[in-house]
Amino acid sequence: MTITRFSDLALRLLMYLGSRAEPMKATVTVREAAELFNVPYTHLVKVAHQLGQQGFLITAKGAGGGLRLARSADSIRLGEILRISEPSDAVVDCVSQPCPLAGACLLKGALDSAYAAFLDTLDRYTLAEVARTPRLQKLVSIKV
């Protein structure tokens, strides 16, 4: 299963914030995260904006501003992040383009079931479980 670049960055940004010693207090700037991930600042701004709108981040502009988790990393499920960052829950689009197999094909149902199982599996993991590892904290140069 492939996720969009947007979702990938949403997961990475939240993991980065969640790996902080005090993730609900420590702020990180979008520019700092963009440099760490080697991605365009403007793209990460869009990701941070959506995560803020969906209640995952608190965003503050200006001097002393930045991003921080709005909720405990223990309360954020990975599947929940993908549900708001992926453009659709449809793995295959059977509507916008006419398909000669429509009406007799069971593929869409099978793929939709697989996608639901994918999200269910991700729901078993919290942001804290994937972000608070000593190796990750060392990798992003965060002291615990």
GIBELKA-V795066 format. One record per residue. N is the residue number from 1. PHI is phi in whole degrees, -180 to 180 (* if undefined). PSI is psi in radians with two decimals (NA if undefined). Layout:
BEGIN
n = (N;N)
phi = (PHI;PHI)
psi = (PSI;PSI)
END
This chain:
BEGIN
n = (1;2;3;4;5;6;7;8;9;10;11;12;13;14;15;16;17;18;19;20;21;22;23;24;25;26;27;28;29;30;31;32;33;34;35;36;37;38;39;40;41;42;43;44;45;46;47;48;49;50;51;52;53;54;55;56;57;58;59;60;61;62;63;64;65;66;67;68;69;70;71;72;73;74;75;76;77;78;79;80;81;82;83;84;85;86;87;88;89;90;91;92;93;94;95;96;97;98;99;100;101;102;103;104;105;106;107;108;109;110;111;112;113;114;115;116;117;118;119;120;121;122;123;124;125;126;127;128;129;130;131;132;133;134;135;136;137;138;139;140;141;142;143;144)
phi = (*;-107;-105;-72;-60;-59;-65;-58;-69;-61;-63;-65;-63;-66;-64;-61;-67;-69;-84;-67;-60;-129;-61;-91;-117;-72;-105;-132;-84;-62;-61;-59;-67;-62;-67;-61;-87;56;-128;-61;-54;-63;-69;-69;-60;-63;-63;-62;-61;-65;-63;-68;-63;-88;87;-87;-123;-106;-115;-135;-91;86;-59;78;-83;147;-117;-152;-65;-88;-131;-62;-61;-70;-99;-102;-93;-62;-62;-61;-65;-67;-63;-96;-101;-80;-67;-159;-94;-87;-75;-130;-98;-101;-108;-69;-115;-59;-122;-68;-93;-56;94;-122;-96;-106;-62;-58;-62;-66;-68;-62;-65;-65;-66;-63;-66;-59;-66;-61;-64;-66;-67;-76;-114;-98;-59;-60;-64;-94;-99;-99;-109;-56;-64;-66;-62;-69;-60;-95;57;-110;-88;-95)
psi = (2.27;2.37;2.82;2.81;-0.66;-0.84;-0.69;-0.81;-0.63;-0.80;-0.79;-0.73;-0.79;-0.65;-0.74;-0.82;-0.70;-0.35;-0.10;2.70;-0.71;1.39;-0.40;-0.02;-0.70;2.30;2.63;2.43;2.71;-0.69;-0.76;-0.81;-0.69;-0.70;-0.73;-0.77;-0.10;0.90;2.76;2.33;-0.78;-0.61;-0.74;-0.51;-0.75;-0.72;-0.85;-0.67;-0.83;-0.72;-0.59;-0.77;-0.56;0.03;0.23;-0.58;2.67;2.20;2.41;2.27;2.86;-3.03;2.31;0.07;-3.04;-2.82;2.54;2.80;2.41;-0.37;2.82;2.43;-0.43;-0.36;-0.03;2.08;2.47;-0.66;-0.61;-0.68;-0.80;-0.58;-0.52;-0.31;-0.39;2.48;-0.43;2.75;0.06;2.12;-0.63;2.45;1.88;0.10;-0.81;-0.53;2.24;2.38;2.22;-0.24;-0.10;2.45;-0.40;-0.06;2.37;0.07;-0.80;-0.78;-0.71;-0.76;-0.69;-0.68;-0.71;-0.70;-0.71;-0.70;-0.65;-0.86;-0.69;-0.69;-0.77;-0.50;-0.27;-0.24;2.43;2.84;-0.69;-0.70;-0.62;-0.31;-0.47;1.01;2.47;-0.65;-0.77;-0.75;-0.67;-0.71;-0.71;0.28;0.82;2.23;2.31;NA)
END
